[in-house]
């Protein structure tokens, strides 16, 4: 993977490197499985080891999967941030209501 080919976000957000790797590997595995199905091979007859080797080779040859994984990781991070913001606002609202009820 060439790091200079990856798009950099406008603002820095912490995205786990592991998250990007997992998302890229999952996407590569799905694409390899689709290709095997298109060839007429039954996935139950393909060993997990062979599937992982094919996915690794696919990742090595297709850098766009890394870019897509990075973009997806940023999207997931943004959604998680929004969820945490909603949760924080809800807690503040509940605390404010408790204070009003206590007085």
Backbone torsions as a table, in degrees:
resi	resn	phi	psi	omega
1	UNK	NA	126.4	177.2
2	UNK	-92.8	121.4	-176.0
3	UNK	-70.8	-26.2	-178.5
4	UNK	-74.7	-11.8	178.7
5	UNK	-90.0	-6.9	-179.5
6	UNK	-84.4	138.9	178.4
7	UNK	-72.5	137.9	178.3
8	UNK	-98.6	136.7	179.8
9	UNK	-71.2	160.4	179.1
10	UNK	-67.5	-38.1	178.5
11	UNK	-120.2	148.5	-178.5
12	UNK	-80.1	130.0	171.5
13	UNK	-132.0	141.0	-179.4
14	UNK	-74.1	115.9	174.8
15	UNK	-120.7	127.9	179.9
16	UNK	-64.9	133.6	176.8
17	UNK	-61.7	-36.3	179.8
18	UNK	-63.1	-37.8	179.5
19	UNK	-62.4	-43.7	179.5
20	UNK	-63.9	-43.0	179.9
21	UNK	-63.5	-42.9	-179.7
22	UNK	-64.3	-46.1	-179.6
23	UNK	-63.4	-40.2	179.2
24	UNK	-65.8	-43.9	-179.5
25	UNK	-65.0	-41.5	178.5
26	UNK	-62.4	-42.8	179.0
27	UNK	-64.8	-43.3	179.8
28	UNK	-63.2	-40.7	179.5
29	UNK	-63.3	-42.9	178.0
30	UNK	-62.4	-43.2	-179.2
31	UNK	-65.4	-39.5	177.4
32	UNK	-65.6	-42.1	178.4
33	UNK	-61.7	-41.5	177.6
34	UNK	-61.8	-41.2	179.1
35	UNK	-65.2	-40.7	178.8
36	UNK	-65.1	-41.0	177.2
37	UNK	-62.5	-40.2	179.7
38	UNK	-64.0	-30.7	176.5
39	UNK	-76.6	-11.1	-179.6
40	UNK	92.5	9.2	179.2
41	UNK	-83.3	142.8	176.7
42	UNK	-85.2	128.6	-176.8
43	UNK	-67.1	-26.3	179.0
44	UNK	-68.7	-18.5	179.3
45	UNK	-96.1	-1.8	178.0
46	UNK	-95.8	126.0	-178.5
47	UNK	-69.4	148.8	177.2
48	UNK	-57.4	-35.8	179.2
49	UNK	-62.8	-46.1	179.5
50	UNK	-63.4	-40.8	179.4
51	UNK	-61.6	-43.1	178.7
52	UNK	-67.0	-38.4	177.9
53	UNK	-64.6	-41.5	178.1
54	UNK	-65.8	-39.1	178.7
55	UNK	-65.9	-40.6	178.2
56	UNK	-63.3	-43.1	178.4
57	UNK	-64.7	-38.7	178.7
58	UNK	-62.9	-44.1	178.8
59	UNK	-61.6	-38.5	-179.3
60	UNK	-64.9	-35.0	-175.3
61	UNK	-91.7	-17.4	-174.3
62	UNK	-125.0	92.2	-178.3
63	UNK	-71.2	-18.5	179.3
64	UNK	-64.2	-24.9	177.6
65	UNK	-65.2	-36.9	178.1
66	UNK	-66.1	-42.0	178.8
67	UNK	-62.7	-43.4	178.9
68	UNK	-64.0	-39.1	179.3
69	UNK	-65.3	-40.1	178.2
70	UNK	-64.6	-43.8	178.1
71	UNK	-63.3	-41.6	179.1
72	UNK	-66.0	-38.4	178.3
73	UNK	-63.9	-40.4	177.1
74	UNK	-65.0	-39.3	178.9
75	UNK	-65.2	-43.9	178.2
76	UNK	-63.1	-38.7	178.6
77	UNK	-64.8	-40.9	178.9
78	UNK	-65.4	-42.0	178.3
79	UNK	-63.5	-39.3	178.0
80	UNK	-65.9	-39.1	177.1
81	UNK	-63.4	-40.6	177.6
82	UNK	-64.3	-40.9	179.4
83	UNK	-62.9	-42.8	179.3
84	UNK	-66.4	-36.9	176.9
85	UNK	-63.3	-44.7	177.6
86	UNK	-61.3	-41.5	179.8
87	UNK	-64.6	-41.7	179.0
88	UNK	-63.8	-44.7	178.8
89	UNK	-62.5	-40.2	178.7
90	UNK	-63.7	-42.9	178.1
91	UNK	-62.6	-41.9	178.3
92	UNK	-63.0	-41.0	178.8
93	UNK	-64.0	-43.1	178.3
94	UNK	-64.4	-40.6	178.6
95	UNK	-64.2	-41.6	178.9
96	UNK	-63.8	-41.7	178.7
97	UNK	-65.3	-37.8	178.3
98	UNK	-64.8	-39.8	179.4
99	UNK	-66.0	-38.9	178.2
100	UNK	-66.8	-41.9	-179.4
101	UNK	-69.0	-32.1	-177.9
102	UNK	-73.3	-24.8	-178.4
103	UNK	-90.5	NA	NA
